[in-house]
Amino acid sequence: MAAVYRASVDVHRDVTPWVRRQLLALDAARYGDRELSARIATVSVEDVEAEPWRVLWSTGAQSDPHFQMNPSGHTGGLDTVVTTFADGRPVVVTGSGDQTVRVRDLETGQPVGGPMSDLNGRVWAVATEVVDGRPYIVTASDWAVLAWDLATRQQTGELPGINGEVWCLGTAVVQGRPCALASDDDVSVRVWDLASGEQVGELTGHDDFLMAIDTLVIDDRPHAVGCTSGGTVWHWDLTTGQSVGEPLPGHDGEAWAVATAVVGSRAHAITAGHDATVRVWDLVMGREVSRLVGHEGTVSAVVTAVIGGELRVVTGGSDGTVRLWELAAGRQIGRELVFPAPDHALTVTPEGSLVVGFGGDVAALSPHADPGPTRRLPTAGTAAVWRTR
């Protein structure tokens, strides 16, 4: 218990009781004591409701090695996290600056198999797709985009044309073919057929480095939305490779993350950036329609999900908080989750779990009550797992 208390004392000693409750529950999970974590989470705080999330598990890469019970396995900071299925069970896939990809069981947090290495540098992004009925992951690193059969942990090939750092990935089914999308230092966005490993297209028009990309379907056709180092937002038709409408300017500095959603039958993009704002764009009208304001510092992760029948946005960033938003009203729902380190990637599972990456650790939170039907909308994402109450 003393080790748990010391783990984040530099943070929790100067914050409000409800933040202290969050941090101590998280630290208990990082030390592998899930019972203590649950006890802390239920402690009453005057004039504050019970936390809507309970920590399911967390790795403990930053905890005292004499007590560490659930190491992350990674020796570098986490940069990306996604969830998928392997051998019929949900898993968390993380990529790191240590040039490895690791897989954990979503429910227990325990490693599933050994690390995937030989990744040609730091792993900036991971995406998932199904190819010929088999789960695949695609990894983006400093000098390569690689496709992997997740069941066998074997590379199926290096996707051609990459000559620099690749910071983001997308996947989509284009004309019946599962495809991957990525861009490197030469700006162009390449599209590859994952079954054959061949380049089958290219997205054009932009002149800045691509920082994030997401895909969606509009009128039965696959589309992609990307944001760039110059802060602009681009929209492409993946069938033709052509841009749709004019680029959308707005962010002051880099736009770090993007997610997509359909709001009132109209396609929207939600982008986040260096300027501490989250902006909502109507892709049909071609303009910004609202902003989600609350973070202090760069917002580097955003994901959309339908939870309990309602569209929600989840964001995370350099201020070490994760926030839940009601998109239609443009307001934050409940209190933010607070972490002892910045969180730069996250995702929401179909079951309503929240997976967040903070510093060198990954954690999972679960809802204390059934949140109702949950549908994760396409996104990419680093790793802790949480669930809503």
Buried (B, 14 or more C-beta within 10 A) or exposed (E): EEBBEEBBBEBBEEBEBBBBBBBBBBBBBBBBBBEBBBEBBEBEBEEEEBBBBBBBBBBBBBBBEEBBEBBBBBEBBBBBBBBBEBEEEBBBBBBBBBBBBBBBBBBEBEBBEEBBEEBBBBBBBBBBBBBEEEBBBBBBBBBBBBBBBBEEBEBBBBBEBBEEBBBBBBBBBBEEBBBBBBBBEEBBBBBBBBBEBEBBBBBEBBEBBBBBBBBBBBEEEBBBBBBBBBBBBBBBBBEEBEBBEEBBEBBEEBBBBBBBBBBEEEBBBBBBBBBBBBBBBBBBEBEBEBEBEBBEBBBBBBBBBBBEEEBBBBBBBBBBBBBBBBBEEBEBBEBBBBBBBBBBBBBBBEBBBBBBBBBBBBBBBBBBEEBEEBEBBBBBBBBBBBBBB
